[in-house]
């Protein structure tokens, strides 16, 4: 559960500290990939919004509204990850979970 608290920092710490526990490795890899992916998506949306604002301001503002929606979706996924890991379950985020399983040696 701690892997998801301050992603991706705590995830990377647990990757390094708990190398023998495959469940912790899974959650650490998934948390790191999810955290980094979220940051990259928000940066991409902000860049696109800035470019579109320079061309057509209204369109740029509309694209800029995606950031809170992406943030809300990420928050929901984050809560599910916290709850499932606390319950001892290995819940996979689509695409990211498969990557995490491979990196943790579970697939």
DRENMAR-891691 format. One record per atom (N, C-alpha, C): residue number from 1; atom name; x, y, z. Coordinates in steps of 0.001 Angstrom, whole numbers. Layout:
N
pos NUM	site CA	c1 X	c2 Y	c3 Z
...
//
This chain:
107
pos 1	site N	c1 822	c2 -1189	c3 0
pos 1	site CA	c1 0	c2 0	c3 0
pos 1	site C	c1 870	c2 1258	c3 0
pos 2	site N	c1 1980	c2 1211	c3 702
pos 2	site CA	c1 2842	c2 2388	c3 774
pos 2	site C	c1 3441	c2 2756	c3 -577
pos 3	site N	c1 3494	c2 1799	c3 -1493
pos 3	site CA	c1 4030	c2 2078	c3 -2833
pos 3	site C	c1 3203	c2 3136	c3 -3553
pos 4	site N	c1 1933	c2 3251	c3 -3188
pos 4	site CA	c1 1036	c2 4165	c3 -3884
pos 4	site C	c1 885	c2 5519	c3 -3184
pos 5	site N	c1 1464	c2 5684	c3 -2006
pos 5	site CA	c1 1238	c2 6905	c3 -1234
pos 5	site C	c1 1817	c2 8143	c3 -1914
pos 6	site N	c1 3054	c2 8128	c3 -2302
pos 6	site CA	c1 3696	c2 9303	c3 -2899
pos 6	site C	c1 4395	c2 8881	c3 -4193
pos 7	site N	c1 3587	c2 8407	c3 -5142
pos 7	site CA	c1 4144	c2 7889	c3 -6394
pos 7	site C	c1 4868	c2 8989	c3 -7134
pos 8	site N	c1 5866	c2 8732	c3 -7869
pos 8	site CA	c1 6619	c2 7491	c3 -8016
pos 8	site C	c1 7771	c2 7346	c3 -7027
pos 9	site N	c1 7935	c2 8297	c3 -6107
pos 9	site CA	c1 9089	c2 8278	c3 -5198
pos 9	site C	c1 9087	c2 7045	c3 -4299
pos 10	site N	c1 7986	c2 6815	c3 -3572
pos 10	site CA	c1 7953	c2 5662	c3 -2670
pos 10	site C	c1 8010	c2 4353	c3 -3442
pos 11	site N	c1 7450	c2 4338	c3 -4632
pos 11	site CA	c1 7503	c2 3127	c3 -5452
pos 11	site C	c1 8942	c2 2750	c3 -5770
pos 12	site N	c1 9732	c2 3730	c3 -6138
pos 12	site CA	c1 11135	c2 3469	c3 -6470
pos 12	site C	c1 11896	c2 3019	c3 -5224
pos 13	site N	c1 11593	c2 3610	c3 -4081
pos 13	site CA	c1 12241	c2 3194	c3 -2833
pos 13	site C	c1 11934	c2 1733	c3 -2536
pos 14	site N	c1 10666	c2 1330	c3 -2680
pos 14	site CA	c1 10300	c2 -60	c3 -2412
pos 14	site C	c1 10867	c2 -1019	c3 -3455
pos 15	site N	c1 11033	c2 -563	c3 -4688
pos 15	site CA	c1 11694	c2 -1396	c3 -5701
pos 15	site C	c1 13097	c2 -1765	c3 -5246
pos 16	site N	c1 13775	c2 -819	c3 -4651
pos 16	site CA	c1 15159	c2 -1029	c3 -4224
pos 16	site C	c1 15263	c2 -1787	c3 -2903
pos 17	site N	c1 14315	c2 -1572	c3 -1993
pos 17	site CA	c1 14391	c2 -2190	c3 -671
pos 17	site C	c1 13841	c2 -3607	c3 -615
pos 18	site N	c1 12800	c2 -3894	c3 -1351
pos 18	site CA	c1 12111	c2 -5187	c3 -1268
pos 18	site C	c1 12272	c2 -5979	c3 -2559
pos 19	site N	c1 13483	c2 -6351	c3 -2879
pos 19	site CA	c1 13750	c2 -7039	c3 -4145
pos 19	site C	c1 13264	c2 -8484	c3 -4160
pos 20	site N	c1 13101	c2 -9100	c3 -2991
pos 20	site CA	c1 12719	c2 -10513	c3 -2931
pos 20	site C	c1 11212	c2 -10739	c3 -2882
pos 21	site N	c1 10441	c2 -9736	c3 -2524
pos 21	site CA	c1 8993	c2 -9874	c3 -2406
pos 21	site C	c1 8339	c2 -9460	c3 -3726
pos 22	site N	c1 7825	c2 -10457	c3 -4457
pos 22	site CA	c1 7267	c2 -10189	c3 -5786
pos 22	site C	c1 5988	c2 -9353	c3 -5733
pos 23	site N	c1 5196	c2 -9509	c3 -4688
pos 23	site CA	c1 3983	c2 -8691	c3 -4574
pos 23	site C	c1 4332	c2 -7221	c3 -4378
pos 24	site N	c1 5288	c2 -6953	c3 -3525
pos 24	site CA	c1 5708	c2 -5563	c3 -3319
pos 24	site C	c1 6346	c2 -5019	c3 -4591
pos 25	site N	c1 7130	c2 -5843	c3 -5278
pos 25	site CA	c1 7735	c2 -5416	c3 -6539
pos 25	site C	c1 6651	c2 -5055	c3 -7558
pos 26	site N	c1 5592	c2 -5880	c3 -7617
pos 26	site CA	c1 4489	c2 -5591	c3 -8538
pos 26	site C	c1 3869	c2 -4230	c3 -8231
pos 27	site N	c1 3516	c2 -4015	c3 -6959
pos 27	site CA	c1 2878	c2 -2745	c3 -6594
pos 27	site C	c1 3834	c2 -1569	c3 -6785
pos 28	site N	c1 5115	c2 -1793	c3 -6528
pos 28	site CA	c1 6098	c2 -721	c3 -6715
pos 28	site C	c1 6226	c2 -354	c3 -8190
pos 29	site N	c1 6333	c2 -1352	c3 -9050
pos 29	site CA	c1 6443	c2 -1072	c3 -10490
pos 29	site C	c1 5166	c2 -435	c3 -11022
pos 30	site N	c1 4022	c2 -944	c3 -10577
pos 30	site CA	c1 2757	c2 -376	c3 -11045
pos 30	site C	c1 2604	c2 1064	c3 -10555
pos 31	site N	c1 2943	c2 1320	c3 -9304
pos 31	site CA	c1 2852	c2 2675	c3 -8764
pos 31	site C	c1 3782	c2 3645	c3 -9475
pos 32	site N	c1 5006	c2 3196	c3 -9743
pos 32	site CA	c1 5973	c2 4057	c3 -10436
pos 32	site C	c1 5512	c2 4351	c3 -11858
pos 33	site N	c1 5077	c2 3314	c3 -12571
pos 33	site CA	c1 4632	c2 3503	c3 -13957
pos 33	site C	c1 3389	c2 4391	c3 -14009
pos 34	site N	c1 2470	c2 4187	c3 -13074
pos 34	site CA	c1 1253	c2 4998	c3 -13036
pos 34	site C	c1 1583	c2 6457	c3 -12719
pos 35	site N	c1 2434	c2 6683	c3 -11738
pos 35	site CA	c1 2811	c2 8046	c3 -11360
pos 35	site C	c1 3529	c2 8780	c3 -12476
pos 36	site N	c1 4498	c2 8114	c3 -13089
pos 36	site CA	c1 5243	c2 8730	c3 -14191
pos 36	site C	c1 4331	c2 8943	c3 -15396
pos 37	site N	c1 3487	c2 7954	c3 -15684
pos 37	site CA	c1 2543	c2 8087	c3 -16797
pos 37	site C	c1 1589	c2 9252	c3 -16601
pos 38	site N	c1 1091	c2 9409	c3 -15382
pos 38	site CA	c1 189	c2 10528	c3 -15084
pos 38	site C	c1 892	c2 11863	c3 -15314
pos 39	site N	c1 2099	c2 11980	c3 -14820
pos 39	site CA	c1 2864	c2 13224	c3 -14994
pos 39	site C	c1 3071	c2 13528	c3 -16476
pos 40	site N	c1 3434	c2 12517	c3 -17250
pos 40	site CA	c1 3673	c2 12719	c3 -18685
pos 40	site C	c1 2397	c2 13113	c3 -19427
pos 41	site N	c1 1273	c2 12499	c3 -19063
pos 41	site CA	c1 -1	c2 12839	c3 -19710
pos 41	site C	c1 -384	c2 14286	c3 -19406
pos 42	site N	c1 -243	c2 14704	c3 -18166
pos 42	site CA	c1 -579	c2 16086	c3 -17798
pos 42	site C	c1 331	c2 17070	c3 -18528
pos 43	site N	c1 1622	c2 16767	c3 -18603
pos 43	site CA	c1 2548	c2 17645	c3 -19328
pos 43	site C	c1 2159	c2 17731	c3 -20802
pos 44	site N	c1 1828	c2 16596	c3 -21410
pos 44	site CA	c1 1437	c2 16584	c3 -22823
pos 44	site C	c1 170	c2 17407	c3 -23052
pos 45	site N	c1 -809	c2 17274	c3 -22167
pos 45	site CA	c1 -2044	c2 18052	c3 -22300
pos 45	site C	c1 -1754	c2 19542	c3 -22159
pos 46	site N	c1 -918	c2 19903	c3 -21213
pos 46	site CA	c1 -581	c2 21320	c3 -21014
pos 46	site C	c1 145	c2 21899	c3 -22228
pos 47	site N	c1 1061	c2 21138	c3 -22799
pos 47	site CA	c1 1768	c2 21604	c3 -24000
pos 47	site C	c1 786	c2 21774	c3 -25154
pos 48	site N	c1 -69	c2 20773	c3 -25363
pos 48	site CA	c1 -1062	c2 20845	c3 -26430
pos 48	site C	c1 -2009	c2 22024	c3 -26211
pos 49	site N	c1 -2426	c2 22225	c3 -24985
pos 49	site CA	c1 -3315	c2 23342	c3 -24667
pos 49	site C	c1 -2650	c2 24684	c3 -24958
pos 50	site N	c1 -1382	c2 24805	c3 -24608
pos 50	site CA	c1 -644	c2 26052	c3 -24861
pos 50	site C	c1 -515	c2 26330	c3 -26351
pos 51	site N	c1 -191	c2 25295	c3 -27110
pos 51	site CA	c1 -53	c2 25454	c3 -28565
pos 51	site C	c1 -1392	c2 25841	c3 -29187
pos 52	site N	c1 -2450	c2 25134	c3 -28793
pos 52	site CA	c1 -3769	c2 25424	c3 -29358
pos 52	site C	c1 -4286	c2 26795	c3 -28926
pos 53	site N	c1 -3944	c2 27229	c3 -27726
pos 53	site CA	c1 -4355	c2 28558	c3 -27273
pos 53	site C	c1 -3729	c2 29637	c3 -28144
pos 54	site N	c1 -2498	c2 29421	c3 -28575
pos 54	site CA	c1 -1827	c2 30387	c3 -29448
pos 54	site C	c1 -2495	c2 30448	c3 -30819
pos 55	site N	c1 -3100	c2 29346	c3 -31239
pos 55	site CA	c1 -3744	c2 29293	c3 -32557
pos 55	site C	c1 -5217	c2 29692	c3 -32444
pos 56	site N	c1 -5955	c2 28944	c3 -31640
pos 56	site CA	c1 -7386	c2 29202	c3 -31425
pos 56	site C	c1 -7618	c2 29127	c3 -29917
pos 57	site N	c1 -7770	c2 30261	c3 -29287
pos 57	site CA	c1 -7795	c2 30303	c3 -27821
pos 57	site C	c1 -8892	c2 29433	c3 -27213
pos 58	site N	c1 -10067	c2 29415	c3 -27818
pos 58	site CA	c1 -11167	c2 28626	c3 -27266
pos 58	site C	c1 -10835	c2 27141	c3 -27263
pos 59	site N	c1 -10241	c2 26659	c3 -28338
pos 59	site CA	c1 -9877	c2 25242	c3 -28433
pos 59	site C	c1 -8814	c2 24886	c3 -27397
pos 60	site N	c1 -7868	c2 25778	c3 -27200
pos 60	site CA	c1 -6838	c2 25554	c3 -26187
pos 60	site C	c1 -7411	c2 25470	c3 -24788
pos 61	site N	c1 -8404	c2 26327	c3 -24512
pos 61	site CA	c1 -9047	c2 26290	c3 -23198
pos 61	site C	c1 -9813	c2 24985	c3 -23003
pos 62	site N	c1 -10470	c2 24509	c3 -24060
pos 62	site CA	c1 -11192	c2 23237	c3 -23957
pos 62	site C	c1 -10244	c2 22085	c3 -23662
pos 63	site N	c1 -9124	c2 22055	c3 -24364
pos 63	site CA	c1 -8138	c2 20997	c3 -24122
pos 63	site C	c1 -7582	c2 21121	c3 -22702
pos 64	site N	c1 -7394	c2 22350	c3 -22240
pos 64	site CA	c1 -6917	c2 22578	c3 -20879
pos 64	site C	c1 -7850	c2 22021	c3 -19818
pos 65	site N	c1 -9135	c2 21909	c3 -20146
pos 65	site CA	c1 -10100	c2 21339	c3 -19204
pos 65	site C	c1 -9913	c2 19839	c3 -19012
pos 66	site N	c1 -9124	c2 19217	c3 -19869
pos 66	site CA	c1 -8855	c2 17787	c3 -19713
pos 66	site C	c1 -8004	c2 17494	c3 -18479
pos 67	site N	c1 -7182	c2 18444	c3 -18070
pos 67	site CA	c1 -6283	c2 18211	c3 -16930
pos 67	site C	c1 -7063	c2 17840	c3 -15662
pos 68	site N	c1 -8105	c2 18593	c3 -15270
pos 68	site CA	c1 -8844	c2 18176	c3 -14075
pos 68	site C	c1 -9559	c2 16836	c3 -14257
pos 69	site N	c1 -10030	c2 16556	c3 -15470
pos 69	site CA	c1 -10693	c2 15272	c3 -15711
pos 69	site C	c1 -9707	c2 14115	c3 -15593
pos 70	site N	c1 -8522	c2 14295	c3 -16151
pos 70	site CA	c1 -7477	c2 13273	c3 -16033
pos 70	site C	c1 -7079	c2 13124	c3 -14566
pos 71	site N	c1 -6995	c2 14241	c3 -13863
pos 71	site CA	c1 -6666	c2 14200	c3 -12438
pos 71	site C	c1 -7705	c2 13445	c3 -11627
pos 72	site N	c1 -8978	c2 13660	c3 -11938
pos 72	site CA	c1 -10050	c2 12952	c3 -11239
pos 72	site C	c1 -9991	c2 11455	c3 -11526
pos 73	site N	c1 -9786	c2 11094	c3 -12778
pos 73	site CA	c1 -9670	c2 9678	c3 -13140
pos 73	site C	c1 -8468	c2 9039	c3 -12440
pos 74	site N	c1 -7358	c2 9747	c3 -12408
pos 74	site CA	c1 -6159	c2 9232	c3 -11739
pos 74	site C	c1 -6403	c2 9067	c3 -10241
pos 75	site N	c1 -7148	c2 9989	c3 -9654
pos 75	site CA	c1 -7465	c2 9900	c3 -8229
pos 75	site C	c1 -8285	c2 8647	c3 -7936
pos 76	site N	c1 -9270	c2 8360	c3 -8775
pos 76	site CA	c1 -10103	c2 7170	c3 -8589
pos 76	site C	c1 -9251	c2 5905	c3 -8710
pos 77	site N	c1 -8400	c2 5845	c3 -9728
pos 77	site CA	c1 -7521	c2 4682	c3 -9905
pos 77	site C	c1 -6585	c2 4553	c3 -8706
pos 78	site N	c1 -6063	c2 5667	c3 -8223
pos 78	site CA	c1 -5165	c2 5668	c3 -7073
pos 78	site C	c1 -5863	c2 5100	c3 -5832
pos 79	site N	c1 -7110	c2 5514	c3 -5582
pos 79	site CA	c1 -7873	c2 5005	c3 -4431
pos 79	site C	c1 -8092	c2 3501	c3 -4563
pos 80	site N	c1 -8449	c2 3038	c3 -5762
pos 80	site CA	c1 -8653	c2 1605	c3 -5979
pos 80	site C	c1 -7353	c2 849	c3 -5705
pos 81	site N	c1 -6239	c2 1370	c3 -6187
pos 81	site CA	c1 -4938	c2 728	c3 -5938
pos 81	site C	c1 -4641	c2 650	c3 -4445
pos 82	site N	c1 -4900	c2 1726	c3 -3724
pos 82	site CA	c1 -4667	c2 1733	c3 -2276
pos 82	site C	c1 -5519	c2 685	c3 -1566
pos 83	site N	c1 -6805	c2 664	c3 -1881
pos 83	site CA	c1 -7727	c2 -259	c3 -1215
pos 83	site C	c1 -7371	c2 -1703	c3 -1544
pos 84	site N	c1 -7151	c2 -1993	c3 -2819
pos 84	site CA	c1 -6852	c2 -3368	c3 -3226
pos 84	site C	c1 -5534	c2 -3857	c3 -2633
pos 85	site N	c1 -4522	c2 -3002	c3 -2609
pos 85	site CA	c1 -3244	c2 -3436	c3 -2036
pos 85	site C	c1 -3368	c2 -3624	c3 -522
pos 86	site N	c1 -4170	c2 -2802	c3 133
pos 86	site CA	c1 -4403	c2 -2963	c3 1568
pos 86	site C	c1 -5098	c2 -4292	c3 1856
pos 87	site N	c1 -5989	c2 -4708	c3 942
pos 87	site CA	c1 -6699	c2 -5972	c3 1095
pos 87	site C	c1 -5856	c2 -7171	c3 669
pos 88	site N	c1 -4653	c2 -6917	c3 212
pos 88	site CA	c1 -3763	c2 -8005	c3 -200
pos 88	site C	c1 -4015	c2 -8506	c3 -1604
pos 89	site N	c1 -4792	c2 -7783	c3 -2377
pos 89	site CA	c1 -5096	c2 -8183	c3 -3748
pos 89	site C	c1 -4119	c2 -7533	c3 -4717
pos 90	site N	c1 -3942	c2 -8189	c3 -5843
pos 90	site CA	c1 -3092	c2 -7635	c3 -6891
pos 90	site C	c1 -4001	c2 -7168	c3 -8028
pos 91	site N	c1 -4474	c2 -5942	c3 -7938
pos 91	site CA	c1 -5339	c2 -5362	c3 -8961
pos 91	site C	c1 -4476	c2 -4707	c3 -10018
pos 92	site N	c1 -4751	c2 -5033	c3 -11270
pos 92	site CA	c1 -3922	c2 -4521	c3 -12355
pos 92	site C	c1 -4603	c2 -3350	c3 -13058
pos 93	site N	c1 -3861	c2 -2247	c3 -13160
pos 93	site CA	c1 -4297	c2 -1141	c3 -13996
pos 93	site C	c1 -4097	c2 -1609	c3 -15435
pos 94	site N	c1 -5082	c2 -1415	c3 -16321
pos 94	site CA	c1 -4908	c2 -1875	c3 -17708
pos 94	site C	c1 -3594	c2 -1372	c3 -18310
pos 95	site N	c1 -2924	c2 -2261	c3 -19007
pos 95	site CA	c1 -1634	c2 -2028	c3 -19677
pos 95	site C	c1 -493	c2 -1862	c3 -18673
pos 96	site N	c1 -656	c2 -990	c3 -17698
pos 96	site CA	c1 399	c2 -751	c3 -16713
pos 96	site C	c1 599	c2 -1990	c3 -15842
pos 97	site N	c1 -488	c2 -2654	c3 -15479
pos 97	site CA	c1 -401	c2 -3852	c3 -14643
pos 97	site C	c1 357	c2 -4982	c3 -15318
pos 98	site N	c1 163	c2 -5140	c3 -16623
pos 98	site CA	c1 903	c2 -6172	c3 -17362
pos 98	site C	c1 2398	c2 -5870	c3 -17350
pos 99	site N	c1 2745	c2 -4606	c3 -17553
pos 99	site CA	c1 4143	c2 -4175	c3 -17496
pos 99	site C	c1 4719	c2 -4455	c3 -16106
pos 100	site N	c1 3956	c2 -4125	c3 -15065
pos 100	site CA	c1 4416	c2 -4325	c3 -13688
pos 100	site C	c1 4622	c2 -5803	c3 -13377
pos 101	site N	c1 3729	c2 -6658	c3 -13870
pos 101	site CA	c1 3887	c2 -8099	c3 -13653
pos 101	site C	c1 5178	c2 -8610	c3 -14280
pos 102	site N	c1 5473	c2 -8172	c3 -15484
pos 102	site CA	c1 6703	c2 -8599	c3 -16153
pos 102	site C	c1 7932	c2 -8130	c3 -15390
pos 103	site N	c1 7930	c2 -6876	c3 -14970
pos 103	site CA	c1 9088	c2 -6327	c3 -14261
pos 103	site C	c1 9270	c2 -6975	c3 -12887
pos 104	site N	c1 8171	c2 -7396	c3 -12262
pos 104	site CA	c1 8247	c2 -8034	c3 -10943
pos 104	site C	c1 8547	c2 -9520	c3 -11044
pos 105	site N	c1 8580	c2 -10054	c3 -12259
pos 105	site CA	c1 8863	c2 -11473	c3 -12446
pos 105	site C	c1 7669	c2 -12369	c3 -12202
pos 106	site N	c1 6476	c2 -11843	c3 -12374
pos 106	site CA	c1 5255	c2 -12616	c3 -12148
pos 106	site C	c1 4651	c2 -13158	c3 -13439
pos 107	site N	c1 5087	c2 -12650	c3 -14571
pos 107	site CA	c1 4496	c2 -13086	c3 -15848
pos 107	site C	c1 5514	c2 -13837	c3 -16675
//
